[in-house]
């Protein structure tokens, strides 16, 4: 009975997945040298063990890229590790040293979408909801009152004028996939 309920819930959730087209145009060579951030996992039992769907973000040449991966494994940890590797492999295919490359992908997922957006002081966010600082010297992490923090920038176009705000976010807990709090924005 539990398996039947789980399968029906799974089927109902899959039918309502949000789909969108993702277009990507690359004009120069890119490099990927960052670790996965803001990882979201959805794990369900499967005939082979477990099926894991992951969505995470990578910093690719100053821009956050959303990566999706899906894999099966005997354990939850094995399935999710393979799903992250599959997603990383897809992004590595996209960073070949070509001058111009374009592609379109249809993406369907029940996982929430994380995007760079305007934030408010005191708001709890994912780290990748803010852009990396424009100045490379300001992109690194620093410790403030035993919290891991970093600076960010936010661009806002008002009346044909570009305003660039800077700010500071700090990790709420020391857990690897913890959310962040906006400490200041100026």
N, C-alpha and C positions, 0 to 999 in steps of 0.2 A: 504494500500500500504506500509506503514511504517513497519507494522508487517511482511509482506511478505519479505521485504528487510532484516529485522533483522534476520528472520528465515533462509534465504538463506545464509547470512553472517555467521551465527552461524554454519550451516551445513558445509559450506566450510572450516571454521576454524577447525572444529572437525576432518575432514578427513585428515588434514595435521599434526595432533598431533605427536610429537616426542615420540617414545617409547623406553624403555631400560629395561634391567633386573637388579634388585637390589638384591644382595645377602647379607645376614647378618649372621655372625657366632659369637656367644657370648660364651666366655669361663668362665665367672664368673658372679656373681650378679652385676647388675648395679643400679644406682639410678638416678632419674630425679628430679632435684630441681632448674630448671631455668625457666625463662619466655620466651615466643616466641620472636624471633628476626627476623628482615628482612622479615616481612610479606608481601606477594604479594597476591592481591585479584583480582579475575575476577568475576564480578557480571552481571547476565543477567536476564531479566524478565522471569517468569515461570508461569504456570497455577495456582500454589498455591501462587504466590507472586514473590519471587526472588530466583534464584539459585546462590549460592556462592561457588566458588572453591578457596581454599587458599593453599599456600605453605609457610612454615616458617621453621626456624631452632631452634633447642634446643641443649644445651650443656649437653651431657650425658657422665659422667665419662671422661672428658677431650677431648671428640670428638664431633664435630658438626654433628647432625643428621638432615636430611631433612624430614619434615613431610608434608603430603598431606591430605587434608580433603575437603569434599564436602557436602553441606546441603541446604535444602530449608527452607524458612521462609516467614512470611508476610511482613517483612521489610528487607532492605539490611543489617542493623546492626544485626538483629536477625539471618538471614541466615548465615552471616559470623561468628558470635559468636558460633553458633552450629557447623559450619565447623571446627573451631579451636578446639572445644571440642572433636569432632569426631577424628581428627588427634591426639590429646593428648591421647585419649583413646587407639588408636592403638599402640602408643609408650609405654604406660603403660602395655599393654599386652605382649610386648617384653621384659620387664625388670623383669619378674618373677624370683625368686631365684633358678635358675637351673644352673648346672655346665656347660653343653654344649648344645647349641641350634643353629640350622641353619634353614634358610628359604630363599626362592626366591620369588620375587614379580615382576610382569610386571607392569611398571608405564608408563602411557601415559598422556602427558599434553602439553598444548600450552604455559604454563608459563615458563619464563626463569629459567634455573638451576643455583643455586648458589653453588660454590664449593671453598674450600680452595685452594689458588693458590699463586704464587709469585707476589708481588706487587711492585710498584715503588713509590718513594717519590713524593708527589703532586697528585697522582692518587685518584679519587673519587671511593669509593667501598662500598659494604655492609659490615656491621660489621663482619659477619661470614665468609667473604672471607679470614680472617686471623685466625690462630690458637690461642687459649688461651695461656697465658704465662706458661712456665713449672713450675715456682716457684709460689706456691699458694699465697704467700704474694704480688706478683706482678700482680695478676689477677684482682684486684679490679679497680673500676673507680676512677678517680681523676679529679679535675677541674683545667684547665689552661686557663687563659685569658677568663673567663666566658664560656668555652666550656667543655663539658663532654668528657673525654679522657680515654684511657686505653693502656696498653702495650701489645705487641703480640710477637710471635716467628715465624720464618720461617725456615724450614729445606731445605737444598739443597745438593744433592749428586753429587759431581764432582770427577771423576777419583778415585772412590772407597773411597773417603773421605767425611765425613759428616760435612757440615758447618751449623751452627745454627746462624741465624741473629736475632736480637731483633729490635723492633721498637715501634713507638707510633702512634696511630690513634686518631683523634678527630671528634666528631659529628659536622656536618656542621650547622644544625639548632637544636633548642630545641624540635622540633616535635618528637613524639614517634617513627615514622618509617623513620627517616631521614637517609640519606647516611652519610658516614664517609670519611675523607680525611687522607691520609698517610702523617704524619708530618715529621717523621724521621725513618731511618732504618740503623742500624749499626751492 
